[in-house]
């Protein structure tokens, strides 16, 4: 394949598999977004005391029992070495494969790969109870020097494999017998757009015809909840707990723990058309930037501005070609303001006019899980000519001078949109997608 052919090879989306706090599957998720439903409520998985009001956005339908019966049939024997985040990620890939109608018996398995984003995964404290107890004396003093001899043997079998963030990609590779490129990214909220960027580049340069891309994250976890509380990340509305995360709103006071997983099937356009696949959309371009000061302080606004400029140039579009920006909008007083500043800095007057929405009021913040599931929501909605509203936005903030879609979904005739995500350490990523 020549260099010119590599640069012009189109990459399309042919399958979507998702699990969200609004429901499992495309229909339930899109309906929840367009109806303005919140997936936030009291956490049932454990006593989520670190979170104000014990709230979070859970995927209540997804249990290990359900996974054994349905989404993970192909990998049922391996479920014992998958923590919840891995289960969610593999389930989303299984759903995307099913949705794509890809015949795994008819493809060259050297030409299919996997790119997946994930959080760092935490071991539940209960898993360490017995090993720690073995290293305590009668006065309950812990003796670390005894760990190798007494504690280690009490750890659950294959403990490390159950929590490694590269394991979703490994299990998905086994599920699809994908022998092409396989990689994992652990870059928090920026990961989803970045795995799309890397997978698209792989297909464009001819190293694969098909890539399974996705991201997974669950912060419905005791350790993650404690971390979020210690870092004072969590917001709460005692009068309406389901509305606790208020993207870009003047009264926002923090984020809500969430969990989500979404996978996409990416293919070269010629491969997809040759097999008669349904095409949802086309990847037009992407960008990324990470900015920090010499003293280590994140410059989120500059990272966002850099990313938007790169992404529009890469996609060959202007803001007038976009239906909207699906923004990060995490409900954090500082981060939302920095994101809005970056949008206006990069786009000028258009930055205050282009519609901006955020889905985190619906589904919370799952970190690595948020990017692709948000992109998928915009893709499904724009196919129907609509932009979902930003839930819980009612009071404009002068520090966020952007055009926030709120109150109800907004109609649109434009087919392209930009998906933007960022992290608190100053990393931003974005992708432009055009609906087929």
C-alpha positions as CSV (number, residue, x, y, z in Angstrom):
1,X,0.0,0.0,0.0
2,X,1.4,3.4,-1.0
3,X,1.8,6.3,1.4
4,X,-1.0,8.2,-0.4
5,X,-3.4,5.2,-0.1
6,X,-2.6,5.0,3.6
7,X,-3.5,8.6,4.2
8,X,-6.8,8.4,2.3
9,X,-8.0,5.1,3.6
10,X,-11.4,5.9,5.3
11,X,-12.2,4.3,8.7
12,X,-15.8,3.7,9.6
13,X,-17.9,2.5,12.6
14,X,-19.8,-0.7,11.9
15,X,-20.8,-1.9,15.4
16,X,-21.7,-0.4,18.8
17,X,-21.9,-2.3,22.1
18,X,-22.5,-0.4,25.3
19,X,-23.4,-0.8,29.0
20,X,-24.6,2.3,30.8
21,X,-26.4,3.4,34.0
22,X,-29.3,4.3,31.7
23,X,-29.5,0.7,30.5
24,X,-27.7,-1.9,28.4
25,X,-27.7,-1.6,24.7
26,X,-28.2,1.2,22.2
27,X,-32.0,1.6,22.5
28,X,-32.1,1.9,26.3
29,X,-29.2,4.3,26.4
30,X,-30.4,6.6,23.7
31,X,-33.9,6.7,25.1
32,X,-32.5,7.7,28.5
33,X,-30.4,10.5,27.0
34,X,-33.3,11.9,24.9
35,X,-35.9,11.6,27.8
36,X,-33.6,13.4,30.2
37,X,-33.4,10.5,32.7
38,X,-30.7,10.2,35.4
39,X,-28.8,7.0,36.1
40,X,-27.7,8.4,39.5
41,X,-29.1,6.9,42.7
42,X,-28.2,5.2,45.9
43,X,-25.4,2.7,45.4
44,X,-26.5,-0.8,45.9
45,X,-23.3,-2.7,45.4
46,X,-21.8,-1.7,48.7
47,X,-22.2,0.8,51.5
48,X,-20.8,3.8,49.6
49,X,-20.4,6.0,52.7
50,X,-17.5,8.0,51.2
51,X,-19.8,9.4,48.6
52,X,-22.2,12.2,49.9
53,X,-25.7,10.6,50.1
54,X,-24.1,7.3,49.2
55,X,-24.9,8.0,45.5
56,X,-23.4,6.8,42.3
57,X,-24.4,5.9,38.7
58,X,-24.5,2.1,38.6
59,X,-25.2,-0.3,35.8
60,X,-27.7,-2.2,37.9
61,X,-28.7,-4.7,35.2
62,X,-25.2,-6.0,34.9
63,X,-24.5,-8.7,37.5
64,X,-22.0,-11.6,37.3
65,X,-24.9,-14.0,37.1
66,X,-26.3,-12.1,34.1
67,X,-22.9,-12.0,32.5
68,X,-22.6,-15.8,32.8
69,X,-25.9,-16.3,31.1
70,X,-25.6,-13.9,28.3
71,X,-23.0,-11.4,27.2
72,X,-20.0,-13.4,28.2
73,X,-21.0,-16.8,27.0
74,X,-17.9,-17.0,24.9
75,X,-15.6,-16.4,27.8
76,X,-17.6,-17.9,30.7
77,X,-14.7,-20.0,31.8
78,X,-12.5,-16.9,32.3
79,X,-15.0,-14.9,34.3
80,X,-13.4,-15.9,37.6
81,X,-10.3,-13.9,36.7
82,X,-12.2,-10.8,35.6
83,X,-13.0,-7.9,38.0
84,X,-16.1,-5.9,37.2
85,X,-14.4,-3.4,34.9
86,X,-13.0,-6.2,32.8
87,X,-16.3,-8.0,32.6
88,X,-18.0,-4.7,31.5
89,X,-15.4,-4.1,28.8
90,X,-15.5,-7.6,27.4
91,X,-19.3,-7.6,27.5
92,X,-19.3,-4.4,25.5
93,X,-17.0,-5.9,22.9
94,X,-19.2,-9.0,22.6
95,X,-22.2,-6.7,22.0
96,X,-20.3,-4.7,19.4
97,X,-19.2,-7.8,17.5
98,X,-22.8,-9.0,17.5
99,X,-24.1,-5.7,16.3
100,X,-21.5,-5.6,13.5
101,X,-22.6,-8.9,12.1
102,X,-19.0,-9.7,11.4
103,X,-18.5,-13.4,10.4
104,X,-15.4,-14.4,12.5
105,X,-15.1,-17.5,10.4
106,X,-14.7,-15.6,7.2
107,X,-12.0,-13.0,8.1
108,X,-8.2,-13.0,8.2
109,X,-7.5,-13.0,11.9
110,X,-4.1,-11.5,11.3
111,X,-5.9,-8.4,10.2
112,X,-8.1,-7.7,13.2
113,X,-6.8,-6.1,16.4
114,X,-7.8,-4.5,19.7
115,X,-7.3,-1.1,21.3
116,X,-8.8,-0.6,24.7
117,X,-8.8,2.0,27.5
118,X,-9.2,1.3,31.2
119,X,-8.7,2.7,34.6
120,X,-6.2,1.4,37.2
121,X,-8.3,-1.3,38.8
122,X,-8.5,-1.6,42.6
123,X,-8.6,-4.8,44.7
124,X,-11.6,-4.8,47.0
125,X,-10.5,-4.5,50.7
126,X,-12.3,-7.7,51.5
127,X,-9.9,-9.6,49.2
128,X,-7.0,-8.6,51.5
129,X,-8.7,-9.5,54.8
130,X,-7.5,-13.1,55.2
131,X,-3.9,-12.4,53.9
132,X,-3.5,-9.5,56.3
133,X,-4.9,-11.4,59.2
134,X,-2.3,-14.1,58.7
135,X,0.4,-11.5,59.3
136,X,-1.0,-10.1,62.5
137,X,-0.1,-11.0,66.0
138,X,-2.5,-11.3,69.0
139,X,-2.4,-7.6,69.5
140,X,-3.5,-7.0,65.9
141,X,-0.1,-5.6,64.9
142,X,0.7,-6.1,61.2
143,X,4.1,-7.6,60.4
144,X,5.0,-7.0,56.7
145,X,8.1,-9.2,56.9
146,X,5.7,-12.2,57.3
147,X,3.8,-11.4,54.0
148,X,5.8,-13.7,51.7
149,X,5.7,-16.7,54.1
150,X,2.1,-16.3,55.5
151,X,0.0,-13.7,53.7
152,X,0.8,-14.3,50.0
153,X,-0.6,-17.8,50.0
154,X,-4.0,-16.6,51.1
155,X,-4.4,-14.3,48.1
156,X,-7.1,-15.3,45.6
157,X,-5.7,-17.4,42.8
158,X,-4.5,-15.4,39.7
159,X,-5.1,-12.2,41.7
160,X,-3.0,-10.0,39.5
161,X,-4.7,-11.1,36.2
162,X,-8.0,-10.1,37.7
163,X,-7.1,-6.4,38.1
164,X,-4.5,-5.6,35.4
165,X,-5.8,-2.7,33.1
166,X,-4.4,-4.5,30.0
167,X,-6.6,-7.5,30.6
168,X,-9.8,-6.2,28.8
169,X,-7.8,-6.1,25.5
170,X,-6.3,-9.5,26.2
171,X,-9.7,-11.2,26.8
172,X,-11.3,-9.4,23.8
173,X,-8.3,-10.6,21.7
174,X,-9.0,-14.1,22.8
175,X,-12.8,-13.7,22.3
176,X,-12.4,-12.6,18.6
177,X,-9.2,-14.5,17.9
178,X,-7.7,-11.1,17.0
179,X,-4.1,-11.7,16.1
180,X,-3.4,-8.1,14.9
181,X,-2.2,-5.1,16.9
182,X,-3.3,-5.2,20.6
183,X,-2.7,-2.3,23.0
184,X,-4.1,-0.8,26.2
185,X,-4.2,2.8,27.4
186,X,-4.6,4.0,31.0
187,X,-5.1,7.7,30.6
188,X,-8.3,8.3,32.6
189,X,-11.0,10.2,30.8
190,X,-8.8,10.9,27.8
191,X,-8.4,7.2,27.0
192,X,-11.5,6.7,24.9
193,X,-10.7,9.2,22.2
194,X,-7.0,8.1,22.2
195,X,-7.7,4.5,21.5
196,X,-9.9,5.6,18.6
197,X,-7.0,7.7,17.3
198,X,-4.5,4.9,17.6
199,X,-6.8,2.3,16.1
200,X,-7.7,4.6,13.2
201,X,-4.0,5.2,12.5
202,X,-3.4,1.4,12.4
203,X,-6.1,0.9,9.8
204,X,-5.1,3.9,7.7
205,X,-1.5,2.7,7.5
206,X,-2.7,-0.7,6.4
207,X,-1.6,-2.7,9.5
208,X,-5.2,-4.0,10.0
209,X,-8.6,-4.0,8.4
210,X,-10.7,-4.2,11.6
211,X,-10.0,-2.9,15.1
212,X,-12.2,-3.5,18.1
213,X,-11.9,-0.3,20.2
214,X,-13.4,0.6,23.5
215,X,-13.0,1.7,27.1
216,X,-14.3,0.6,30.4
217,X,-14.4,2.1,33.9
218,X,-16.2,1.5,37.2
219,X,-15.8,3.8,40.1
220,X,-18.5,2.0,42.0
221,X,-15.7,0.6,44.1
222,X,-14.9,1.2,47.8
223,X,-11.3,2.2,47.2
224,X,-12.1,4.6,44.3
225,X,-14.9,6.1,46.3
226,X,-12.4,6.8,49.2
227,X,-9.9,8.3,46.7
228,X,-12.6,10.6,45.3
229,X,-13.7,11.7,48.7
230,X,-10.1,12.4,49.8
231,X,-9.5,14.5,46.7
232,X,-12.8,16.3,47.4
233,X,-14.0,15.5,43.8
234,X,-17.6,14.6,44.7
235,X,-20.7,16.8,44.5
236,X,-24.1,16.5,46.0
237,X,-27.5,18.0,45.8
238,X,-29.4,17.0,49.0
239,X,-32.7,18.3,47.6
240,X,-32.4,16.2,44.5
241,X,-29.6,13.6,44.7
242,X,-30.2,12.3,41.2
243,X,-29.3,15.8,39.9
244,X,-26.1,16.1,41.9
245,X,-23.8,16.4,38.9
246,X,-24.5,19.7,37.1
247,X,-22.3,20.2,34.1
248,X,-21.3,23.9,33.4
249,X,-24.0,25.1,35.8
250,X,-23.2,28.0,38.2
251,X,-24.3,25.8,41.2
252,X,-22.2,22.8,40.3
253,X,-20.1,21.5,43.2
254,X,-18.5,18.3,41.9
255,X,-18.8,15.0,40.1
256,X,-20.6,11.7,40.8
257,X,-19.1,8.2,40.7
258,X,-20.1,6.3,37.7
259,X,-19.4,3.2,35.6
260,X,-19.7,2.5,31.9
261,X,-18.2,0.5,29.0
262,X,-18.6,0.9,25.3
263,X,-16.9,-0.8,22.3
264,X,-16.9,0.2,18.6
265,X,-16.1,-1.9,15.6
266,X,-13.8,0.1,13.3
267,X,-13.1,-1.0,9.8
268,X,-11.6,0.3,6.6
269,X,-14.4,1.5,4.5
270,X,-13.6,-0.9,1.6
271,X,-13.6,-3.9,4.0
272,X,-16.9,-2.8,5.5
273,X,-18.6,-2.3,2.1
274,X,-17.2,-5.5,0.7
275,X,-19.0,-7.5,3.4
276,X,-22.2,-5.4,3.2
277,X,-21.8,-4.0,6.8
278,X,-24.1,-1.3,8.2
279,X,-22.0,1.8,8.6
280,X,-22.9,4.1,11.5
281,X,-20.3,6.8,10.8
282,X,-16.9,7.8,9.7
283,X,-13.8,8.9,11.7
284,X,-12.7,12.2,10.3
285,X,-9.9,13.4,12.6
286,X,-8.5,13.6,16.0
287,X,-6.2,15.5,18.3
288,X,-4.6,15.4,21.8
289,X,-2.6,17.6,24.0
290,X,-1.2,17.5,27.6
291,X,0.0,20.8,29.1
292,X,1.5,21.5,32.5
293,X,3.6,24.3,34.0
294,X,7.3,23.9,35.0
295,X,6.0,23.4,38.5
296,X,3.7,20.6,37.5
297,X,0.4,22.5,37.6
298,X,-2.0,21.4,34.9
299,X,-3.1,23.9,32.2
300,X,-6.4,22.3,31.2
301,X,-7.6,25.3,29.2
302,X,-4.5,25.4,27.0
303,X,-4.7,21.6,26.5
304,X,-8.3,21.9,25.4
305,X,-7.5,24.7,23.0
306,X,-4.6,22.9,21.5
307,X,-6.6,19.7,21.1
308,X,-9.6,21.5,19.4
309,X,-7.3,23.2,16.9
310,X,-5.5,20.0,16.1
311,X,-8.7,18.0,15.8
312,X,-10.4,20.4,13.4
313,X,-7.3,20.6,11.2
314,X,-7.0,16.8,11.2
315,X,-10.6,16.4,10.3
316,X,-10.6,19.1,7.6
317,X,-13.7,20.7,9.0
318,X,-14.7,24.0,10.6
319,X,-17.1,24.7,13.4
320,X,-19.9,25.4,10.9
321,X,-19.6,21.8,9.8
322,X,-20.3,20.5,13.4
323,X,-23.7,19.8,14.9
324,X,-22.2,20.1,18.4
325,X,-19.4,19.4,20.8
326,X,-20.0,16.6,23.2
327,X,-18.0,18.2,26.0
328,X,-16.4,16.8,29.2
329,X,-18.7,18.7,31.6
330,X,-17.8,16.8,34.7
331,X,-19.5,19.3,37.2
332,X,-16.2,20.3,38.8
333,X,-16.2,24.1,39.4
334,X,-12.6,24.6,38.2
335,X,-12.4,22.0,35.4
336,X,-15.7,23.0,33.7
337,X,-14.6,26.6,33.7
338,X,-11.1,25.7,32.3
339,X,-12.8,23.5,29.6
340,X,-15.1,26.4,28.6
341,X,-12.2,28.8,28.4
342,X,-10.3,26.4,26.2
343,X,-13.2,26.1,23.8
344,X,-13.6,29.9,23.5
345,X,-9.8,30.4,23.2
346,X,-9.6,27.9,20.4
347,X,-12.8,28.8,18.5
348,X,-13.2,32.5,19.2
349,X,-16.8,33.7,18.7
350,X,-17.8,30.3,17.4
351,X,-16.8,28.8,20.7
352,X,-19.6,30.7,22.4
353,X,-22.2,29.8,19.8
354,X,-21.6,26.1,18.8
355,X,-24.0,23.8,20.9
356,X,-22.2,22.0,23.7
357,X,-23.6,19.1,25.6
358,X,-22.4,16.8,28.4
359,X,-23.8,13.4,29.3
360,X,-22.3,13.1,32.8
361,X,-25.4,14.4,34.5
362,X,-27.1,11.3,33.2
363,X,-24.3,8.7,33.7
364,X,-21.7,10.1,36.2
365,X,-18.0,10.0,35.6
366,X,-16.5,6.6,35.1
367,X,-13.1,8.0,34.1
368,X,-11.8,5.8,31.3
369,X,-15.3,4.5,30.5
370,X,-16.7,7.9,29.7
371,X,-15.2,8.9,26.4
372,X,-16.5,6.3,23.9
373,X,-19.9,5.9,25.5
374,X,-20.4,9.6,25.2
375,X,-19.3,9.5,21.5
376,X,-21.7,6.7,20.9
377,X,-24.6,8.6,22.4
378,X,-23.9,11.6,20.1
379,X,-23.5,9.3,17.1
380,X,-26.9,7.6,17.7
381,X,-28.7,10.8,18.5
382,X,-27.3,12.8,15.5
383,X,-28.4,10.0,13.2
384,X,-31.9,10.9,14.3
385,X,-31.2,14.7,13.9
386,X,-31.0,15.4,17.6
387,X,-28.6,16.6,20.2
388,X,-29.3,15.3,23.7
389,X,-29.6,17.9,26.5
390,X,-27.2,18.6,29.3
391,X,-29.0,17.2,32.3
392,X,-29.2,19.4,35.5
393,X,-28.1,22.6,33.8
394,X,-30.4,25.5,34.7
395,X,-28.3,28.5,35.8
396,X,-25.7,29.9,33.4
397,X,-22.2,30.6,34.8
398,X,-20.2,33.6,33.4
399,X,-17.1,31.4,33.9
400,X,-18.6,29.0,31.3
401,X,-19.5,31.3,28.4
402,X,-20.6,28.5,26.1
403,X,-23.9,27.5,24.4
404,X,-25.0,24.6,26.6
405,X,-27.8,22.5,25.2
406,X,-30.4,22.2,28.0
407,X,-34.1,21.8,28.8
408,X,-34.7,19.4,25.9
409,X,-32.9,17.8,23.0
410,X,-32.0,20.2,20.2
411,X,-32.7,19.5,16.5
412,X,-29.8,19.5,14.0
413,X,-29.3,18.9,10.3
414,X,-25.5,18.7,10.5
415,X,-24.0,15.2,10.5
416,X,-20.6,15.7,12.2
417,X,-19.8,16.3,15.8
418,X,-16.7,16.6,18.0
419,X,-16.2,14.5,21.1
420,X,-14.0,16.1,23.8
421,X,-12.6,14.7,27.0
422,X,-10.0,15.9,29.5
423,X,-8.3,14.9,32.8
424,X,-7.5,16.9,35.9
425,X,-3.7,16.5,35.2
426,X,-4.0,18.6,32.0
427,X,-4.5,16.0,29.2
428,X,-7.2,16.5,26.6
429,X,-8.3,14.4,23.6
430,X,-10.9,14.7,20.9
431,X,-12.4,12.9,17.8
432,X,-14.6,14.2,15.0
433,X,-17.1,11.8,13.7
434,X,-19.5,12.2,10.7
435,X,-22.7,10.2,10.7
436,X,-23.1,8.0,7.6
